[in-house]
């Protein structure tokens, strides 16, 4: 396939409710959608998961736009690819900027699957026909609101509750949730809000039988996480610390993590995601697919990735309606009783809703060979 055209849409969508973590609160989600077209007129779609501010990692929507326009598109435009893995190899000399790389690579993966009359899941080697999903819940104003929110998600059938924590909003919140829901799989996501000075506090979480505590320490750390894991019974899951297969290998060998969260954007695309999945499977480390508040395009890529066999823990890929009044794909992603049925249409399996996209497009950029 030869990439003949790439269209970038700068998008802005408003979430149904504000989303709060240890690093901030927001409701408007700005992101990029990419459409790649080949010499036969086939199209593939990708999404950048970078936020408008560098609070999750160093990337932002604007730095992604710069990287894609000025560095990545010139590398792929009018170039022939036999397989999307070649895109990852082509981008390797460029340092980091993983979310920008993943957006371009994701569009080409979708295009590749469609050309070869495969679902994206099949193209990746996935086998599941449905995936188990949980829910990610931001920090709420009070614990009673949180309990009622969780009660609603339990009733909807979601298989795991991920709750954001931060200093001053942690042990007692988890205690209240566990008392209200003694049997619900529960995990705490700290988004790097703690240090080794908080070991005694974090050890208190051991009594609540959590599935995991996600990224309690610094976003670039694997050494201190190994020290912390020795003190905790609760498995540590690494998120922000894992940017590549090499990061995963080092963290596992050091004993820094017992579970890994794979986010396509964070690790630079589907090719690297699959490599991390395969390594973890060989080494007995469960993985799950984290979410970045994606629109339906990014959500569809997550669904496809999660069909790989070592995704044995519920991911964050909830229904589109959890976040949006209207999504940009047809049909929207729907979770029923905690499961999403993997679509059977070629590529990502969902059709772009161009009319909806147009409503939320702030700016467009076109590039032709």
Secondary structure, 3 states (H helix, E strand, C coil): CEEEEEEEEEEEEEEEEEEEECCEEEEEEEEEEEEEEECCCCEEEEEECCCCCCCCCCCCHHHHHHHHHHHHHHHHCCCECCCCHHHHHHHCCCCCCHHHHHHHHHHHHHHHHHHCCCEHHHHHCCCCCEEEECEEECCCCCHHHHHHHHHHHHHHCCCCEEEECECCECHHHHHHHHHHCCCCCEEEECCCCCCHHHHHHHHHHHHHCCCEEECCCCCCCCHHHHHHHHHCCCCEEECCCCCCHHHHHHHHHHCCCCEEEECHHHHCCHHHHHHHHHHHHHCCCEEEECCCCCCHHHHHHHHHHCCCCCECCCECCCCHHHCCCCCCEECCCCEECCEEECCCCCECCCEECHHHHHHHEEEEEEEEC
